[in-house]
Amino acid sequence: MAVRAVRGAVQLERDEAGHMEEQVGALLTAVLERNGLTADDLISIWFTATPDLHSDFPAASARKLGIVDVPLICAQELDIEGAMPRVVRILAHIESDRPRADICHVYLGAAAALRKDIAQ
């Protein structure tokens, strides 16, 4: 079993805790489903949020999905002029037999514009 990394992002429509929970939950669910993973395959997840998001910790969405024994951490994304607003990004470390080229990185909605080269 190899250690792999999976990237993903979602742009929120508004800075509201319930909306963040819904959208980050959808992102995490898509990452797991598209890569054939369960919570047991997760090693850790880094979450970043743009500086305009204040309503909740993105990692709280993972806990509400039942991802309770995986180390999670939140950080603030760099405040770069012209960057896409209201974005939550993830970097999940996983155990997987998939070759690196077969890992499905997930960019939902408008966030797909962030990484057209790897968004699937």
C-alpha positions in Angstrom: 0.0 0.0 0.0 1.4 3.4 -1.0 0.9 6.8 0.5 -0.7 9.2 -2.0 -2.0 12.8 -1.9 -5.3 13.9 -3.2 -6.1 17.6 -3.9 -9.5 19.2 -4.0 -11.3 22.5 -3.7 -14.8 24.1 -3.6 -15.9 27.7 -3.9 -18.6 28.7 -1.4 -21.5 31.0 -2.4 -21.5 32.6 1.0 -19.7 32.6 4.3 -22.2 30.7 6.4 -21.5 27.7 8.7 -24.3 25.5 7.3 -23.3 26.2 3.7 -19.7 25.5 4.5 -20.6 22.2 6.1 -22.7 21.2 3.1 -20.1 22.2 0.4 -17.0 20.8 2.2 -19.0 17.6 3.0 -19.8 17.3 -0.7 -16.1 17.8 -1.6 -14.9 15.2 0.9 -17.6 12.7 -0.2 -16.6 13.2 -3.9 -12.9 12.7 -3.1 -13.7 9.4 -1.3 -16.1 8.1 -3.9 -14.1 9.0 -7.0 -11.0 7.3 -5.5 -12.7 4.3 -4.0 -11.8 5.2 -0.5 -13.2 4.9 3.0 -12.3 6.8 6.1 -10.0 4.0 7.1 -7.8 4.9 4.0 -7.3 8.4 5.2 -4.0 9.3 6.9 -4.6 13.1 7.4 -6.3 16.0 5.8 -5.1 19.6 5.5 -7.8 22.2 4.9 -7.2 25.8 3.8 -9.7 28.6 3.6 -9.4 31.9 1.9 -9.2 34.9 4.4 -12.8 35.9 3.6 -14.2 32.7 5.3 -14.9 33.1 9.0 -18.1 31.2 9.8 -16.6 27.8 10.8 -13.6 25.5 10.6 -13.7 23.4 7.3 -12.5 20.4 9.3 -15.7 20.4 11.3 -17.5 19.2 8.1 -15.3 16.1 8.1 -16.1 15.3 11.7 -19.8 15.6 10.9 -19.3 13.0 8.1 -18.0 10.6 10.6 -14.3 11.1 10.0 -13.4 11.2 13.7 -10.1 9.4 14.1 -8.1 11.1 11.3 -5.8 14.0 12.1 -7.2 17.2 10.5 -5.8 20.7 10.5 -7.1 24.0 9.2 -5.0 26.9 7.9 -5.6 30.2 6.1 -4.8 30.5 2.4 -2.5 33.3 1.3 -4.3 36.6 0.7 -3.3 37.2 -2.9 -4.9 40.0 -4.8 -7.2 38.7 -7.6 -7.5 35.2 -6.1 -10.8 33.4 -6.2 -12.8 34.3 -3.1 -14.5 31.9 -0.6 -12.5 28.8 -1.5 -11.8 25.8 0.8 -9.0 23.6 -0.4 -8.0 20.2 0.8 -4.9 18.1 0.7 -5.7 14.5 1.9 -3.0 12.0 2.5 -4.2 8.5 1.8 -3.2 4.8 1.6 -4.0 3.4 -1.8 -2.9 0.8 -4.3 -3.8 3.2 -7.1 -0.8 4.5 -9.2 -0.3 8.3 -8.7 -1.6 8.9 -12.2 -4.9 7.3 -11.3 -5.7 9.5 -8.3 -8.8 11.6 -8.9 -8.4 15.2 -7.8 -11.7 16.9 -7.2 -12.5 20.5 -7.9 -16.2 21.2 -7.6 -18.2 24.0 -9.3 -16.3 27.2 -10.0 -13.2 25.9 -8.2 -12.6 23.7 -11.3 -11.0 26.8 -12.8 -8.2 26.6 -10.2 -6.6 23.5 -11.6 -7.9 22.7 -15.1 -4.8 20.5 -15.5 -5.8 18.0 -12.8 -9.5 18.6 -12.0 -11.6 15.5 -12.9 
